[in-house]
Amino acid sequence: MVNEKTSAIIKRNLLSENQVLRAILGICSSLAVTNTMRNSLVMGLGVAFVTGLSSLTLSAMRNIIPHRVRMLVQTLVIAAYVIFVDLFLQAFLPDISKQLGPYVGLIITNCIIMGRAEAYAQQNPPLPAALDGLFAGLGYTMVLLGISFIREVLGFGTLFGMNVNFIRFETWTIMIMPPAAFFIIGGMIWFMSARAAGKAAKAK
């Protein structure tokens, strides 16, 4: 993995090994915050920020952290960046901070962040680790935006709060409820799994 090219890191995290659609991580927040595009974008960028910088930091420290306490150190580093994101949103985007509520603080429990720290940052130099973490977070953001696009258009008739319901269709109440996200993300996971299976079958 040390010699992995930047293009390979990007493609792997956005598509072939997308942390939500292929590793099935970060599902809880994917269901909870995807009722609007704006909330999804802010949450996704927050996770990308934390994942990228925590992977960078932990990779730089990987040779000096005692193995027996590495999980504790990882949690402390991740928590520091999550606190920064939370304070930033409270200071500059208070409305979104209120809408996201406890889910910003719960970024620390997002399995994607700890997963990239353990699977990649512990074995690779800082720059590739930072890119891996950043694009893992952006892959998560991409999924959130895809889900919220469907939910916001059909549930509210808006995109980023702007009205797009020009034909005045009846909005679907179920789309603003968590079960809608569950079915949408299930469909996306099925599509990616079927696509991967098809490619594997052709390769044989």
C-alpha positions in Angstrom: 0.0 0.0 0.0 2.9 2.4 0.6 3.5 2.9 -3.2 -0.2 3.3 -4.0 -0.8 6.1 -6.5 -3.0 9.1 -5.7 -5.4 8.2 -8.5 -5.8 4.6 -7.1 -6.5 6.0 -3.6 -9.1 8.3 -5.0 -10.8 5.7 -7.2 -10.7 3.1 -4.4 -12.3 5.4 -1.7 -14.9 7.0 -4.0 -16.0 3.9 -5.9 -14.6 0.4 -5.6 -14.2 0.4 -1.8 -16.7 3.2 -0.9 -16.9 3.0 2.9 -20.7 3.2 3.0 -21.7 1.2 0.0 -19.0 -1.5 0.1 -17.8 -1.6 3.7 -21.3 -0.7 5.1 -19.8 1.8 7.5 -21.3 5.2 8.7 -24.8 3.9 8.1 -26.4 5.5 11.2 -25.6 9.1 10.3 -26.4 8.3 6.6 -30.0 7.6 7.8 -30.2 10.5 10.2 -29.0 13.6 8.5 -29.9 13.1 4.8 -33.3 14.8 4.8 -31.7 17.9 3.2 -28.7 18.5 0.9 -27.4 21.3 3.1 -27.2 19.1 6.2 -25.7 16.2 4.3 -23.0 18.5 2.7 -22.0 20.0 6.1 -21.9 16.6 7.8 -20.0 15.0 5.0 -17.4 17.7 4.8 -17.0 17.5 8.6 -16.3 13.8 8.4 -13.9 14.3 5.5 -12.0 17.0 7.5 -11.8 14.8 10.6 -10.9 11.6 8.7 -8.2 13.3 6.6 -6.5 15.2 9.4 -6.8 12.4 12.0 -5.2 9.9 9.4 -2.4 12.4 8.7 -1.7 12.9 12.4 -1.9 9.3 13.4 0.3 8.3 10.5 2.9 10.8 11.5 2.8 9.4 15.1 2.6 5.8 14.1 6.2 4.9 15.1 6.1 6.5 18.5 2.7 5.4 19.7 2.9 2.2 21.9 0.9 -0.5 20.3 -1.1 -1.3 23.5 -2.5 2.3 23.7 -2.9 3.0 20.0 -6.7 2.8 20.2 -6.8 5.3 23.0 -4.5 7.7 21.2 -6.6 7.4 18.0 -9.7 8.2 19.9 -8.1 11.3 21.5 -6.8 12.6 18.2 -10.2 12.1 16.5 -12.0 13.7 19.4 -9.8 16.8 19.1 -10.7 17.3 15.5 -14.4 16.6 16.1 -14.5 19.2 18.8 -12.9 21.7 16.4 -15.6 20.9 13.8 -18.4 21.3 16.4 -17.1 24.6 17.6 -16.7 25.9 14.1 -20.3 25.0 13.2 -21.6 26.6 16.4 -19.7 29.8 15.7 -20.2 30.2 11.9 -23.2 28.0 11.0 -25.4 28.0 14.1 -28.6 27.1 12.3 -27.1 24.0 10.7 -25.4 23.1 14.0 -28.8 23.1 15.7 -30.4 21.0 12.9 -27.6 18.4 13.1 -27.8 18.4 16.9 -25.8 15.6 18.5 -24.8 14.0 15.3 -21.8 16.4 14.9 -20.4 15.2 18.3 -21.1 11.6 17.2 -18.7 11.9 14.3 -16.2 10.5 16.8 -18.2 7.2 16.7 -18.2 7.0 12.9 -16.5 3.7 12.1 -15.1 5.1 8.9 -12.6 7.3 10.8 -11.3 4.6 13.1 -11.3 2.2 10.2 -9.1 4.3 8.0 -6.8 5.0 11.0 -6.4 1.2 11.7 -6.4 -0.1 8.1 -4.3 2.5 6.4 -2.8 5.3 8.5 -1.0 2.8 10.8 0.9 1.3 7.9 1.5 4.2 5.5 3.3 7.6 5.4 1.4 10.8 6.3 0.6 12.1 2.9 -1.0 8.9 1.4 -2.8 8.4 4.8 -4.2 12.0 4.6 -5.4 11.4 1.0 -6.9 8.1 2.0 -8.7 9.6 4.9 -9.9 12.7 2.9 -11.3 10.7 0.0 -12.8 8.1 2.3 -14.7 11.1 3.8 -15.6 12.5 0.4 -16.9 9.1 -0.6 -19.1 9.2 2.4 -20.2 12.7 1.5 -21.0 11.6 -2.1 -23.3 8.9 -0.7 -25.0 11.3 1.7 -25.6 13.8 -1.1 -27.1 11.2 -3.3 -29.5 10.1 -0.7 -30.5 13.6 0.4 -31.0 14.6 -3.3 -33.8 12.1 -3.6 -35.2 12.8 -0.2 -35.2 16.6 -0.4 -36.7 16.7 -3.9 -39.4 14.3 -3.2 -40.0 15.2 0.4 -39.8 19.0 0.3 -39.7 19.9 -3.4 -36.5 21.8 -2.8 -32.7 21.6 -3.3 -30.5 23.3 -0.8 -33.7 25.0 0.4 -34.6 26.4 -3.1 -37.9 25.5 -4.6 -37.6 23.1 -7.5 -41.2 21.9 -7.5 -42.2 23.7 -10.7 -44.8 21.1 -11.7 -46.3 21.3 -8.2 -46.3 17.5 -7.6 -47.5 16.3 -4.2 -44.5 15.8 -1.9 -44.0 12.5 -0.1 -44.1 12.7 3.6 -42.3 9.4 4.0 -39.2 10.9 2.2 -38.5 13.2 5.2 -38.6 10.2 7.6 -35.6 7.9 8.3 -37.2 4.8 6.7 -36.9 6.5 3.3 -33.1 6.8 3.8 -33.0 3.1 4.8 -34.6 1.9 1.5 -32.6 4.3 -0.7 -29.3 3.3 0.8 -30.3 -0.3 0.6 -30.9 0.1 -3.1 -27.6 1.9 -3.6 -25.7 -0.9 -1.7 -27.5 -3.5 -3.9 -26.6 -1.7 -7.1 -22.9 -1.4 -6.1 -22.8 -5.1 -5.0 -24.4 -6.2 -8.2 -22.0 -4.1 -10.3 -19.0 -5.6 -8.5 -20.3 -9.1 -8.9 -20.9 -8.5 -12.6 -17.3 -7.2 -13.0 -16.0 -10.2 -11.1 -18.0 -12.6 -13.3 -16.7 -10.9 -16.5 -13.1 -11.1 -15.2 -13.4 -14.9 -14.9 
